[in-house]
Amino acid sequence: MSTGSITRTGAPATSGDEVVRYDFAERAVHWINALAYTYCMLTGLALFTPFLYWIAAVLGGGPTVRFWHPWVGLVYVVAILWMQSKWKGDMAPIPQDELWNKNLKNYIENKDDAMPAQGRFNAGQKMFWKVMFWCTFILLITGIVMWFPEMMPSGLHWLLTLFVFVHAVTALVTIAAFIIHVYMSVWMTPGSLQSMTDGTVSSGFARAHHRLWYEKVTGRK
């Protein structure tokens, strides 16, 4: 298959019926990030409540998950920072985002023709990204404090309880966002999952969901 113009990320737009949406590096770091997050989510839930401790047993036992949870968390942080460096420009707000938000009902009802043209990522994807990106820093800071509680000055031990609470609440926010993201990618918007496996989407999908990006990378209307 011959290639055409080049996207901002360096991925070529293909001719014919498919367009390259994500290059190999983008897909690889996405799945590393997704697997790291899933591990942290499961082990975090196991450590959060005794009702879910069976998850820890499945994943090697309490001591094992307590050891690996923060280390895998660092892998997640590195991966999301890499994606931010790669996608920062594509995640920047554009005027069409506000129109997309005003037409959210049409999006939920799959009325794609009623939605304004969007760039590489639509306003909903940008919102999801902001939630996960900024929550990552909260989880990192509170997680480090929980990782090394002995570093907390004796007169400030009450802060440890606060950090545990903030860590848990932030994690629950990301879990809710993660569930929505998986639902939208796998069931709500057919074609999204394919773009993160083989890196391509159909021209029809690109035009329907990311027309501004499609026109830029292909030069076609």
Secondary structure, DSSP 8 states (H G I E B T S, - for coil): --EEEE-TTS-EEESTTEEE-S-HHHHHHHHHHHHHHHHHHHHHHHHH-GGGHHHHHHTT-HHHHHHHHHHHHHHHHHHHHHHHHHHHHHHS--HHHHHHHHTHHHHHTT-GGGS----SS-HHHHHHHHHHHHHHHHHHHHHHHHH-GGGS-GGGHHHHHHHHHHHHHHHHHHHHHHHHHHHIIIIISTTHHHHTTTSEEEHHHHHHH-HHHHHHHH---
